[in-house]
């Protein structure tokens, strides 16, 4: 329902906007603060993601998208429609993130694509690159490495050579995941090296919009662990475990724990792997996260034993009646 309406919203704005806006966030809000209030609501909803089940948060996000669409229909100037397109892009991206967490990949991909189109309509290169990078990150985790690299390259092209350091650090980590998804260890290692070098230069201050959470060495470490899990490299997955678990909220840490579990499996440590995976599953059930539970099942599928040890049998029993 909302996705069809949002596509209309994006297309309408695209037709109306003739020239890009150079100051998307700091631009004067001549509509009495309405656009700023809508953006604040989107930011608040994004921050709730770490402590709220996506299934509960998604209804509020979809309602907020409908409100943005309604306000956009009444907008009388191209400039205001462009500002609203930027807010719509952020909110559609959040809807994509929540759908991904719920394990609904089709809806996630649709929402992310809508976010990219709305960002283009807003005429904002930084937002467009952020949304293209977000879709690239999704595709990398889904195993579509070539598509992820193409999207990340598109994001870099939109930004040009003078891109912010945080964008360079983040996009390099996304490219590392994409290389790992394609089985390219050398490419992943080079991208991780670039990401860490850029991350270490970032100031210890709140990140620039549209980033809500800081990107630093802990995020790079988590990306390395994820790459190690995809490539079956135990040393990659286990060498940065402490640093990787130092960032992100509880749901993100659970996914990192599952990557660590995959690393232990690659090293032949079955009991350690499923002790960790069992902890992650509890977090997934707490937040009703289909993404976490699906990832846990993928870890289980990677182990083929005719007589699994007790810890694996207990893991199987815990997941037997889970439907997410």
N, C-alpha and C positions, 0 to 999 in steps of 0.2 A: 504494500500500500504506500508507505512513505517514500520508498525508493522511486516509484514511478513519478510521484509528485516532485521529488527532489531533482530528477532528471529534467523535468520541465523548468524548474527554477533555474538550474544551471544553464540550460539552453537559452532561456529568456535573457539572462544577464549577459551571456556571451554575445548575443545580438545587439545588446544595448551599449556595451562598453567599447568605445572606439580607441582610446589611448590608455596606457597603463598608469596606475597611480604610483608615485614614487615613495610615499610615506604611508603605508597601510595602517599602522597602528597609531602613529602620532598625529595623523591627519585630524583636522578639526571636525568634530561631530556636530554638524549643524542641525541635527534632528532632535535636539533637546536631550541628548545623551542616550537615546534609545538603542543605537547600535552598540555603544559601549556597554550598556547594561546586558545586552544579549551576549556579548563576548565574555563578560564577567561570569555569566551563568554557565557558559560553555567551559570556561577554565575551572570553575568550581566542580562541575560534573567530571572533568578529567581528573581532578585531584581525588575525587571519591572512588575512582576505579581501584585504587590499592587496598581499600578497606571494605568494599561493597561487592557482593556477588553481581556479576554482569547481568544475570537474568533479572535482577531487581532494578539495576540502574538503566537498562536499555529502554524501558518504557518511558522514563523521564527524558532520556535523550531523544527518542523518537517524537515525543510531544514537543520538545524544544525545537526540533527541526520543523515541525508543522508551524510553530509560532514564527520562526524565521521566514518561512515561505509566505505566511500571511502578511507579515510586515513588508516583505519584498514586493508583493503584489500591489501594495499601496504606495510604494516609493515613486517619487515624481522626477527624480534626477538620476542621470547616469552615474554620477559620483556616489550617490547614496546606495544605488543598487550594487555598485562595485564593492563598497564597504560591507554590505550585507552578504555579498558572495563570499568574501573572506571569512566571515563568521560562519556561514553555511559550510564552507570547506572544512574548517576546524571541526565542526560538529559532525559532519558526515564521516570524517576520519575517525572520530571517537566511536561512532556507530560501527564502523568497520572493525576497530580494535575489540569492541565488546562482542561482536559476532564471532570473531576469531577465537576469543576466549571461550565462547560457548560451543566451539567446535563446528560452527556453521561457515564453512569456507566459501560457499557460493555467495552468501550474503556479504561476507567480509570483502571479497574481491569486488563486488558490485559497489559497495559503499566507498571503498578506497578509490575506485575509478571515478566515482561521482565527486569525491573530494578533489582529485586532480583537476577535473574539468572546471569545478567552481573556482579553484585557485587561479587557473588561467583566466577565467572570466573576470576575476578581481584585478588582473594585471599586475600581480605581485610575484616576482621571480623567486624570492626566498620561500614564500608559502608554497608555490608550485613545486620547487625542488624538495621541500620537506614532505609533501604529499606523495610525490613520485618515489622518494626514498622510502617512505613508509610502505608503499605497495611493493617496492623491491624487497624490503625486509620480509614481508609476508610471503612473497614468492620464493625467497631463499629458504625460509623455514619449511615451505611446502615441497621443497625439492626441485623447484624449477630454476636451476642455477643460471642458465643462459638468459632467460627472461629477466631475472633479477639484475644481472649485470647490465643488460640493455637499459632497464629503468634507472639504475644508478648512474649510468653514463649520461642519460637524458637529463637527470637532475643536475649533474655537474655542468652540462652544456648550458642549461638555463641560468645557472649562477655565474658562469664565467670565471676567469682566473682570480678575481678579487673576492672570492667567497669567504665568509666568516670561518674562523678556525674550527668552531664547533661543528659546522656543516662538513668540513673536510674530515674531521675525526670520526664523526658519526657515519658518513657515507663510506669511508674506508672500512669501518667495521661491517657495514652491510655488504660491501664487495667481498670481504673475507668470507662471510657466510655463503655468499653466492658461489665463490670458488670452491668452498668445501662441499656444497651441494652437488657440484659437478665433479667432485673427486680430485680437484686440483690442489694438492698440498702446497706446492711452491707458490702459486698465486695467492692462496689464503695466507701464507706466512708473510709474503710481501705486503699485503693489504693490512694485516694486523700490525706490522712494524710501522707503517705509515700512520695508522690510527693511534697507536700509543704515542708516537712522536708528536702528533698534533694535540692529543689530549693533555700531554704533560705541559703544554704551553698555555693552556686555558686558565684564566684567572679564577680564583675561588669566590665567584660572585654568582648571583642568579643568572641562568642562561638567557640569551635573547629570545624574544618571541620569534617563531611559534613553539620553541622548546619550552616545556613546563618543568622538566626535571633536568638536573645537571648531568653532563656527560663527562666522565673522567676516567682515570685508569681502571677503576673497578668495573666499569662497563666494558672496557677493552678486554679485561681479564675474563669476564663472563662470555664475551664473544669468542675468545680463544678456547674456552672450555666447550662451547657449543660446536665450534669447528672441529675440535678433537673428537667429540662424540660422533659427528657426521663422518669423519674420516677414519674412525676406528683407531685413533692414536691415543693410547693410554697416557703417555707422558704429557701431551697437550692438555688433556682433560683433567689431569690430576695435579699438574705442576702449579696451577694458579688458583687452587680451590679456595683457599682462605680469602684472597683478595676478591675473587669473583663473588663470594657470598656477602661481601661488605656493602653492596649497593642494591638498590631496587626495593620494591615492596614485597610482601609475603608471597604473592602469586608468582612474581618474577623469580624470587629465590627458589621456589619449588621447581620451576622449570630448569634452573641451573643445577639444582640437586639431582634432577633426572639425567642431565648431561654428565654430571659426576658419576652417577650410577652406571651410565654407559661406559665411562672410562674404566671403572672398576671391572666391568664385564670384559672389556678388551684386554685387561691385565689378568684375567682369569680369577678374579676375586668375587665369586658368586654371592657369598653370604654378605659381604660388605655392600655389594651392589644393591641387593634387594632389601637390606636394612635401610639404605638411603631411599630407595624407590618407595618403600612403604611409608616413610615419613612424608614424602611428596604427595602421595595419594591422599593422605589425611588432609593436607592443605587443599587439594583439589576438591575433595568432598565437602570440606567446610565452606568453600566459596562456590560450589557447584560448577566447577570449571571443566568443561568438556575438553579444552585444550590440554590441561594438565593430565587428565585421565587418559586421553588418547595417547599422549606422549608416554605415559607409564605403560600402557599396553604395547606400544612399539618397543620399549625396552624389554618387555617380557618376550615378545616375538623373536627377539634377536638371540634368545637362549633356547637351544634345542637339546634337551636331555630326556632320556627315557625314564630315568628315576631322579627327579629333581629333589634337592634337599628340603628340609622342613621349612626354611625361611621362604622358599619359592612357593611351596604348597600353601603356606599361609597367605602369601601375596595373592595367589590365584583365588583363594577363598574370599579374600576381602573384595576383589573386583567382580566376583561372580554375579552378584545381584545389583551391580551399579549400572544405571541407565542414564547417561548424560550425553 
